[in-house]
Amino acid sequence: AALLPTGTGRGYADLEILDEDGSEITLEKYAGKPLLVNFWATWCGPCREEMPALNALSAHFAQSPFEVLTINLDLGDEGVEKARQFLEENALSELPLLADPTFAAFDRLKSSGVALGLPATLLLDGNGCELAVLQGPAEWDGETAIRVIDKLIELVG
C-alpha cells in the first residue's frame, strides 16, 4: 500500500468517535497535534497484523506531540470489549481504544471516497485536516514511516 498525499485539506476535527471511557468526543480534542488516525477491526486480518507496528510507532514518538489514534469498528459494546481483549492479549499498550461502533465516522470517509476498506489510515495536521491517506496495511515501524512522521511533526511544528 502506498501513502497518497492528498493536499485536499479535508477537515476531520468534527469527526465523532467514542473515547476509552465510551464518551463521545471529536478529533478536535487533539487540536494542535499531528495525528495518524487508523480505522481497524478485530475481524480484519490485515488490521490485526499491522497493530504491533502501530504500537511500536506510537512508542517511538511517545515524547513528541504526534499521536496514533486507533479507531475500532467492531459493532456495539460487545465489539468494543472484543477489541479491548485483542489489545491486551497482544500487549498493545501504546494504542488507545477509540471506537466507532455505529460506523458513522467510517461511513463519512467512505462516502467521500477516502476509505475504501480496512485498514484505512489518515495523516492529519494539527487542525485535523487531511494531508495523506493510506488504504491497506503498512510497516508503520519501518524507517520510511518514521521519516514520514518526522516530516509531519516538522510541518505541523
Backbone bond lengths (Angstrom), bond angles and torsions (degrees), N, CA, C in turn:
res aa  C-N    CA-C-N  psi(-1)  N-CA   C-N-CA  omega(-1)  CA-C   N-CA-C  phi
1 A - - - 1.457 - - 1.524 108.76 -
2 A 1.303 115.52 143.71 1.461 120.55 -178.79 1.519 110.74 -113.61
3 L 1.318 115.26 140.19 1.452 121.76 175.59 1.519 107.43 -75.78
4 L 1.328 116.40 122.58 1.454 120.81 -177.80 1.519 110.59 -105.98
5 P 1.346 117.52 109.37 1.458 118.82 174.17 1.526 107.82 -64.29
6 T 1.316 117.29 128.51 1.461 119.19 -176.58 1.511 112.20 -102.87
7 G 1.328 116.43 -37.46 1.452 119.35 -179.28 1.514 113.29 63.24
8 T 1.345 117.27 10.93 1.460 119.12 -177.70 1.512 111.77 -75.38
9 G 1.327 115.78 -29.94 1.454 119.07 -177.77 1.521 113.04 70.96
10 R 1.350 116.49 14.65 1.467 119.21 177.13 1.516 108.99 -50.98
11 G 1.320 117.13 131.60 1.456 120.80 -176.36 1.516 113.67 -91.20
12 Y 1.330 114.89 137.44 1.465 120.88 178.72 1.525 112.15 -126.82
13 A 1.324 118.26 13.39 1.469 120.26 -179.37 1.525 111.00 -58.48
14 D 1.338 116.80 -29.25 1.466 120.72 -178.52 1.530 113.35 -92.35
15 L 1.325 117.88 7.99 1.466 121.70 179.63 1.529 108.83 -65.54
16 E 1.327 116.42 122.34 1.467 121.22 -175.81 1.522 111.58 -93.87
17 I 1.336 114.65 129.99 1.462 122.34 177.64 1.528 107.62 -141.31
18 L 1.326 116.39 177.78 1.461 121.27 175.03 1.521 108.93 -105.69
19 D 1.341 116.12 137.71 1.464 119.28 177.62 1.528 109.80 -83.54
20 E 1.323 116.24 -174.23 1.465 120.80 -175.32 1.521 113.67 -64.53
21 D 1.335 117.19 -18.31 1.465 121.29 177.63 1.526 111.86 -94.78
22 G 1.337 116.62 -0.58 1.460 120.24 -178.35 1.516 113.74 85.61
23 S 1.339 116.98 8.85 1.465 121.51 178.56 1.521 109.91 -86.32
24 E 1.338 115.91 144.85 1.464 120.06 177.46 1.522 109.88 -72.39
25 I 1.323 115.10 132.07 1.465 121.52 175.20 1.526 107.56 -137.82
26 T 1.310 115.74 170.26 1.462 120.68 170.36 1.526 107.18 -120.51
27 L 1.319 115.93 166.65 1.466 119.37 178.79 1.528 111.70 -66.64
28 E 1.322 116.97 -11.55 1.462 120.67 176.58 1.535 110.96 -59.51
29 K 1.325 116.10 -23.34 1.471 121.31 176.83 1.530 110.82 -56.48
30 Y 1.325 116.94 -26.27 1.468 122.27 -176.47 1.531 111.97 -102.69
31 A 1.329 117.04 20.93 1.468 122.04 -178.22 1.524 110.83 -52.16
32 G 1.327 115.29 137.87 1.458 121.59 178.78 1.516 113.87 90.12
33 K 1.337 116.74 -8.27 1.464 120.39 -178.19 1.523 110.82 -110.20
34 P 1.332 116.67 134.71 1.464 118.44 170.76 1.531 107.80 -69.38
35 L 1.335 115.83 139.58 1.464 120.34 -174.25 1.516 112.96 -128.63
36 L 1.323 114.71 145.65 1.454 122.38 163.72 1.523 104.07 -110.12
37 V 1.324 116.95 116.34 1.462 122.34 -178.55 1.517 107.75 -110.44
38 N 1.324 115.21 116.03 1.465 121.54 -174.99 1.526 109.89 -116.60
39 F 1.331 116.01 123.84 1.463 122.11 175.20 1.519 108.37 -95.81
40 W 1.342 116.82 129.72 1.459 121.81 -174.44 1.528 110.07 -149.05
41 A 1.323 115.48 170.39 1.464 121.77 175.68 1.524 108.82 -150.02
42 T 1.326 116.65 153.64 1.465 119.78 -179.52 1.520 111.85 -68.84
43 W 1.341 117.55 -24.49 1.463 121.29 -179.65 1.529 112.39 -84.35
44 C 1.321 117.46 0.31 1.471 122.98 -178.99 1.531 108.94 -100.62
45 G 1.332 116.71 107.65 1.465 121.64 -178.88 1.518 114.11 -54.71
46 P 1.348 118.56 -51.59 1.469 119.81 179.41 1.538 112.62 -61.09
47 C 1.334 116.47 -32.54 1.470 119.96 177.34 1.523 110.05 -63.78
48 R 1.322 115.12 -48.67 1.469 120.42 -178.77 1.528 110.62 -59.95
49 E 1.335 116.15 -39.36 1.465 120.87 -178.36 1.526 112.79 -66.14
50 E 1.338 117.86 -34.05 1.468 118.73 -176.53 1.528 113.56 -87.56
51 M 1.314 118.06 -8.17 1.465 120.06 -177.37 1.537 113.88 -61.28
52 P 1.339 120.31 -41.66 1.471 118.43 176.99 1.537 112.61 -59.56
53 A 1.326 117.49 -36.91 1.468 120.56 178.75 1.530 110.65 -68.40
54 L 1.336 117.44 -39.11 1.467 120.37 176.32 1.527 110.43 -64.71
55 N 1.328 116.23 -39.08 1.461 121.14 177.42 1.537 110.12 -61.47
56 A 1.329 116.66 -44.72 1.468 121.43 178.98 1.525 110.94 -64.59
57 L 1.330 117.53 -39.89 1.464 121.58 178.14 1.529 110.08 -62.53
58 S 1.315 116.13 -45.15 1.461 120.47 178.96 1.529 110.88 -60.81
59 A 1.324 116.69 -42.49 1.470 120.97 178.43 1.529 110.93 -64.37
60 H 1.334 116.34 -40.77 1.467 121.62 -179.01 1.533 110.99 -59.74
61 F 1.330 116.43 -38.29 1.463 120.93 -176.25 1.534 112.84 -103.49
62 A 1.326 116.90 20.54 1.470 121.16 -175.72 1.529 113.32 -57.90
63 Q 1.325 117.63 -30.37 1.469 120.68 -177.72 1.531 112.60 -94.03
64 S 1.322 117.12 12.32 1.470 121.27 -179.39 1.529 109.24 -112.27
65 P 1.336 117.12 172.54 1.467 119.21 177.34 1.540 112.71 -74.04
66 F 1.320 117.25 -14.53 1.467 122.89 -177.89 1.523 111.22 -66.00
67 E 1.343 115.86 141.20 1.466 120.04 176.65 1.518 111.01 -133.69
68 V 1.319 114.59 144.16 1.461 122.57 171.86 1.520 106.51 -99.47
69 L 1.332 116.46 122.38 1.461 121.51 176.60 1.520 108.29 -112.96
70 T 1.318 116.58 118.70 1.459 121.23 178.72 1.521 107.69 -105.67
71 I 1.338 115.35 118.32 1.462 121.55 -176.33 1.522 108.85 -108.90
72 N 1.325 115.10 113.17 1.459 121.48 -176.39 1.526 111.42 -83.14
73 L 1.336 115.23 141.23 1.461 121.60 -177.77 1.529 113.91 -112.34
74 D 1.326 118.29 13.34 1.463 118.78 174.14 1.532 107.89 -66.09
75 L 1.327 116.77 139.74 1.460 120.93 -171.91 1.523 114.33 -75.76
76 G 1.336 115.70 137.98 1.456 122.66 171.72 1.515 115.40 68.29
77 D 1.349 114.76 -175.74 1.466 121.64 -179.41 1.521 111.35 -63.43
78 E 1.324 116.63 -37.56 1.462 121.27 179.30 1.534 110.46 -62.11
79 G 1.325 115.75 -39.61 1.460 120.79 179.11 1.514 112.44 -64.92
80 V 1.328 116.02 -40.99 1.463 120.49 178.77 1.526 109.53 -63.19
81 E 1.335 116.68 -39.61 1.467 120.32 178.80 1.531 110.64 -65.37
82 K 1.325 116.34 -39.57 1.468 121.06 177.95 1.534 109.80 -61.66
83 A 1.328 116.39 -41.69 1.467 121.19 178.79 1.529 110.68 -65.51
84 R 1.334 116.07 -41.34 1.468 120.41 178.84 1.530 110.12 -59.70
85 Q 1.329 116.46 -44.69 1.466 121.19 178.65 1.526 110.99 -61.65
86 F 1.330 116.63 -42.50 1.464 120.65 179.36 1.531 110.65 -59.87
87 L 1.324 117.02 -46.81 1.464 120.77 -179.68 1.527 111.00 -62.48
88 E 1.331 116.43 -42.78 1.471 120.39 -179.68 1.526 111.68 -67.17
89 E 1.332 117.09 -47.00 1.467 121.45 -177.82 1.522 112.57 -62.29
90 N 1.325 116.30 -27.78 1.460 120.88 -177.92 1.528 112.97 -103.25
91 A 1.335 116.36 13.07 1.472 122.76 177.40 1.529 112.20 52.04
92 L 1.330 116.07 45.06 1.462 121.61 -179.45 1.531 109.32 -97.45
93 S 1.316 115.19 59.36 1.461 121.67 -171.76 1.526 114.32 -74.71
94 E 1.330 117.62 -12.68 1.468 120.54 -179.63 1.532 112.27 -86.11
95 L 1.334 116.85 -6.03 1.460 120.69 -175.84 1.526 111.10 -104.62
96 P 1.329 116.99 132.26 1.460 119.36 176.69 1.531 109.94 -76.81
97 L 1.319 116.23 151.32 1.459 120.10 174.43 1.522 107.91 -99.88
98 L 1.317 114.71 88.11 1.453 121.26 173.68 1.522 105.97 -98.13
99 A 1.331 117.20 156.18 1.459 118.38 -173.49 1.520 112.69 -140.95
100 D 1.315 113.49 151.74 1.463 123.96 173.97 1.536 105.75 -132.57
101 P 1.360 117.16 66.42 1.461 121.00 -170.45 1.524 115.19 -69.07
102 T 1.333 117.74 -8.10 1.467 120.51 177.01 1.530 111.78 -108.52
103 F 1.330 117.34 -0.66 1.465 124.07 -178.24 1.532 113.16 68.74
104 A 1.324 119.28 10.15 1.469 121.31 -176.60 1.526 111.98 -60.90
105 A 1.335 117.64 -46.97 1.468 120.93 -179.47 1.524 110.36 -67.21
106 F 1.331 116.58 -44.62 1.464 120.39 -179.18 1.526 110.85 -65.05
107 D 1.327 117.60 -39.09 1.467 120.83 178.17 1.525 111.32 -61.35
108 R 1.327 116.32 -34.50 1.471 119.87 176.81 1.532 110.03 -61.83
109 L 1.330 116.71 -42.18 1.462 120.76 178.34 1.525 111.01 -67.35
110 K 1.328 116.32 -41.40 1.467 120.31 179.69 1.523 111.27 -64.03
111 S 1.330 117.38 -43.92 1.464 120.47 -176.40 1.524 112.01 -66.52
112 S 1.340 117.09 -24.31 1.468 119.49 177.79 1.530 111.96 -96.07
113 G 1.348 116.47 6.22 1.460 120.55 176.23 1.519 114.29 78.57
114 V 1.324 117.44 11.24 1.461 121.41 -178.43 1.523 110.81 -81.04
115 A 1.323 116.32 -41.67 1.466 121.37 -179.73 1.521 109.04 -113.96
116 L 1.316 115.74 129.01 1.459 120.78 179.10 1.516 110.98 -104.29
117 G 1.319 116.56 -30.96 1.457 122.98 -179.03 1.512 108.45 -166.37
118 L 1.316 116.13 -162.61 1.464 120.93 -179.02 1.520 111.21 -115.59
119 P 1.322 116.99 151.27 1.457 125.98 -11.02 1.528 111.32 -71.80
120 A 1.308 114.79 156.14 1.465 121.87 175.71 1.526 107.18 -129.74
121 T 1.325 116.10 134.01 1.462 120.64 -174.86 1.521 110.58 -130.22
122 L 1.319 115.44 136.99 1.464 122.89 175.91 1.523 108.76 -116.25
123 L 1.312 116.77 142.09 1.464 121.54 167.09 1.520 105.55 -107.30
124 L 1.329 115.65 123.59 1.459 121.35 -176.26 1.520 110.65 -120.29
125 D 1.329 115.56 147.96 1.462 119.77 176.13 1.531 109.67 -81.96
126 G 1.298 117.48 -174.79 1.459 122.09 -176.97 1.513 115.13 -67.81
127 N 1.331 116.74 -11.31 1.462 121.41 176.44 1.520 111.98 -99.63
128 G 1.331 116.23 4.95 1.462 119.83 -178.68 1.512 113.22 79.23
129 C 1.340 117.00 19.60 1.462 121.21 -179.30 1.525 110.83 -96.41
130 E 1.303 114.96 139.27 1.468 122.90 -177.37 1.523 111.79 -67.38
131 L 1.330 114.91 128.75 1.459 121.32 173.91 1.518 111.26 -109.99
132 A 1.338 115.79 -33.63 1.464 120.55 -178.23 1.525 109.29 -158.67
133 V 1.337 114.91 156.84 1.464 121.12 176.20 1.520 108.88 -132.63
134 L 1.312 115.09 154.95 1.451 120.56 176.47 1.524 108.23 -138.98
135 Q 1.324 115.48 126.06 1.459 121.88 175.18 1.513 107.73 -96.87
136 G 1.327 116.96 126.90 1.452 120.34 178.15 1.510 112.31 94.63
137 P 1.332 116.09 176.30 1.463 121.23 -176.26 1.524 112.28 -77.17
138 A 1.326 115.17 161.47 1.468 120.94 178.56 1.523 109.45 -146.57
139 E 1.316 115.06 162.13 1.469 121.48 174.56 1.526 107.63 -87.40
140 W 1.329 115.38 79.45 1.456 120.70 -173.62 1.522 114.05 -67.29
141 D 1.325 117.55 -16.73 1.464 119.09 178.73 1.526 112.13 -98.70
142 G 1.326 117.31 8.18 1.458 121.71 179.41 1.521 112.36 -81.34
143 E 1.337 115.43 167.16 1.470 121.77 -178.32 1.521 113.23 -57.32
144 T 1.320 116.83 -43.10 1.467 120.58 -178.23 1.521 110.76 -62.69
145 A 1.323 116.69 -46.43 1.467 120.49 -179.95 1.525 110.78 -61.61
146 I 1.310 116.76 -41.56 1.469 120.35 -179.82 1.528 110.45 -64.08
147 R 1.332 117.27 -39.49 1.476 120.60 176.42 1.530 110.68 -63.58
148 V 1.327 116.83 -41.36 1.472 120.85 178.98 1.528 109.93 -61.51
149 I 1.318 116.96 -45.04 1.467 120.30 -179.24 1.529 110.69 -67.96
150 D 1.332 117.88 -38.15 1.469 120.50 174.52 1.527 110.20 -56.07
151 K 1.333 116.83 -44.42 1.471 121.63 179.72 1.525 110.81 -65.96
152 L 1.332 116.34 -39.31 1.465 120.78 178.23 1.527 110.29 -60.97
153 I 1.316 116.60 -45.44 1.467 121.29 179.19 1.529 110.05 -62.73
154 E 1.329 115.98 -43.02 1.470 121.56 178.69 1.533 110.54 -62.18
155 L 1.320 116.51 -42.21 1.462 122.23 -179.29 1.524 111.40 -64.14
156 V 1.317 116.07 -44.55 1.463 120.53 -178.07 1.525 110.21 -73.68
157 G 1.356 114.62 -31.72 1.441 123.31 172.13 1.480 115.95 57.10
